[in-house]
Amino acid sequence: MIFTLSLQNLLQPVNKLPPEIVFRIAQGVPHKYDEDAKSIIPLNHVCRYWRESIVSSPEHWTKIYSKRSNLAVLSLERAKAAPLDINLDLSVTTSAFFDLLTPYIQNTESCCVRAILAIEDLTRWLLNFPWSMPSLRALKICGPEGDWESIR
């Protein structure tokens, strides 16, 4: 019976879309203000074919946000070597999260650091930042109330 249902699902029109179309659909879902891959998770539940197509595309998993560490772990694994867009909220970011980022930090293309209270906090954070980010194209520094500086 389960085999029959599985075959029936394979015959649905949604499963006949080329992987490139599924990729484009998933690419159009996240909003430009999304901080991570949370908005594409529902697309993984359409069917097995869509899940395989979306999960196998590293480009969908490049947004990493320190407030959702479980999704960050999953995204980092699926992003592979794709350029990363990292959002760090220092009010919740732990040393364990920084340890999680260490193997992937060289892939960082943009980084937004939030919740820095004063220039002294920023200086302390930058001096203790242990990694090199050769692919970094944009660094955005935000205080608790809003943007301070965008460095390009």
N, C-alpha and C positions, 0 to 999 in steps of 0.2 A: 504494500500500500504506500509506504514512504517513497519507494522507488518511483511509483506512478506519479505521485505529487511532484517529485523532483523533476521528472521528465516534462510534466505539464508546465512547470515554471520555466524550463528552458525554452519552451515554445512561445512564451510571451514576447510581444514586440519589444518591450523594454530591454530584453536580453539579446536582441539582435542588433542593437546599436553598436557601431564600431567603437573600440576602446578610445579612439581620439575624440569622439563626441562625448563620451562619458567624462573624459578628462576636461573638456571645455565646459561642460555643465558644472563640474565640481570647481573649476577655476572661477566661474562666475558667481558662485554662492557666497564666499566670504566677503564681508564688507571691508572696505579699505581701513576702517577703524578697529577691526578685530585684532585682538592682541595675541591670539593663538588659533589653533585649528578646530576649536569647539564647534564652529558653525558647519563644518563639513561632516561631522560625526553622524548626523541623521541620514546622510546619503549612503553611508556604509550599511544601512539597514534596508535599503531598497530590495536588494537581492544579492546572492552570492557573487554573481558576475560583476555587479557594480562595486561590491566590497573589494574584490580582487583587483579591479581596475584602479580604484582610488588608493588603496593601501600600497600598491606597487608603484605609485607615482610620487617620488620624493618631493616634488615641488609643492604638493599640498600640505606638507608637514613642516615647513620651514619657519613658522612663527612660534616662538617659544616665550612663555610667560611664567615668571617665577611664582605667581599666585596660584597656579594650577600645576603643581609639581608632578602629579600622576600623568596628566596629559603631556607635560614636558618630556617625561621619560619616554613615553610612546612616540612622540613626535621626533625626538632626537634619533631614536632607532630607525624610524621610517624615512627621515630626511637624508640619511646616508651622508654624502659629500656635497649636497646642495647648499647654496648660500643661505645663511641663517639670518633671521630678523629677531633679535633677542630683546625682550622687555624685562628689566629688572626693577622690582619694587623693593628698595632696601629696607622698608619697614617690615617685610615678611621674608626676605631672602636669607637663607641660612648658609653656613659653610658647607653643609651637605649638598645644597643646590649648586654651589660653585664647583664642588667636586664632581657632580654630575655633568656639568658643562665642560670640564677640562678636556676630555678627548675630542670635543667638537668645536672648541673655541676658535681654532684657526679658520673655520668656515664662516665666521661671523661677518656679515656684510653691513648690517646696521645694528646699533645698540641704543636703547633708550634706558636711561637710569633715572628712576623716580624716587621721590621722598627724601631728597637730600635737604637737610634743614639749613645748612650754612656752607659758605665757601670752605671752611675748615673741614667739614664732613667730606666734601668733594675731594679736597686735597688728600685727606687721610685715605679715602677709598682708592684714589688713583695710585698713591704710593704703595698701597698694599695689594694692588691688582697684579696677580702673579703671571699673567699670560701675555703672549704676543698675539695680535690679531692682524695678520698681513693683508687680509681681504677687506678690512673695515673701510667702508665708504662714508658712513655717517654715524655721528655720535650725538645723541640728544640728551641734555641734562635738564631735569625738571625738579623744581622745588616742591614742597607740599601743596602749594596753591596753584601752581601752573608752570609754564615753561620759563626757563632761565636763558638757555642758550642752545643753539643748534650749531654744531661744528661740522663742517664739510671739508 
